[in-house]
Amino acid sequence: MDQQSGNRGEIRHFLTSRRAKITPAQAGLPTSTRRRVPGLRREEVAVLAGVSTEWYTRLEKGHIGGVSEDVLDAVARALQLDDDERTYLFDLARSSRSESRTPSRRRDVEVPPQVQWLLDSMTMSSAFVRNGRTDVIASNPLARALYAPMFDSATIDKRGRPNIARYVFLDLGAQDFFVDWDAAGDATAALLRAEAGREPHDRALRELIGELWTLSPEFRGLWAAHDVLIRHDGIKRLQHPEVGHLELTFQSLDLPLPGRAVHNLITYTAEPGTASEDRLKLLASWAATRSRAAEPTGHSPQPGS
């Protein structure tokens, strides 16, 4: 993990790792067999970005706070950053500019009741809300049934909330639950990397990353890659202990909340007419039965309620 002052170390490692990924041929530059570094040289990036080698070298050493957005854009194009990586670079620049002032600390925001109502109304989709640290802070019954191994894991916090990263990297059962565990690990580490760029002063996030770094060799390797992911959608294959193999489509939607809170609504659905849909329906029926059994008894609804 980066221990340098502020986020200069992260800027240096991120830019260096992106530079190493691009070959001269990919950048449209002449190739040579005599190269001592993987990817592009600093002077080559400088030429592509339209800045001096000295200036780019200073930038790669972490001096990013006073850099204009136009120059950052030029560097992002030279390094062929994707949208998430570009956003991450700009987040690093923003946090660097604030280091001369007292850094603002993002406050956690509770999920509004109407969001929980929305989750509970989605009876045929597994749905939960995840914050930037990958804490699951709200969920519907089907999500708790689908992700039962995570909700029942010893990695949950004192409030009974699962953390996706802790489950993926610290619970050995996760490697059986996620059929594509490697992809799940890659995405989870990259999501945390993006959050660290947004919120470098988040103490709980730093503690989580430190815990994972200390306890998980797999996380250490992925963290060192400096990959970034902000939006995460696609196909998830799970081996559920009750209903077996599931292949589900998942979508991530940003929830508008006050301040800088980053909350995503994650939904899982099955393609109609598939075996996965039948198995998800079975889980939904089981989840609904458990939910009704957990409701308090002795209360008779009033007319119109």
Secondary structure, DSSP 4 states (H G I P E B T S, - for coil): ---SSTTHHHHHHHHHHHHHT--HHHHT----S--SSSS--HHHHHHHHTS-HHHHHHHHTT--TT--HHHHHHHHHHTT--HHHHHHHHHHHHHHHGGGSPPP-PPP-PPPHHHHHHHHH-TTSEEEEEETT-BEEEE-HHHHHHTHHHHTSTT--TTS--BHHHHHHH-TTHHHHBTTHHHHHHHHHHHHHHHHHH-TT-HHHHHHHHHHHHH-HHHHHHHHTT---S---EEEEEEETTTEEEEEEEEEEEE--STT--EEEEEEE--TTSHHHHHHHHHHHHHHHHHHHHSPSS-PPPTT-
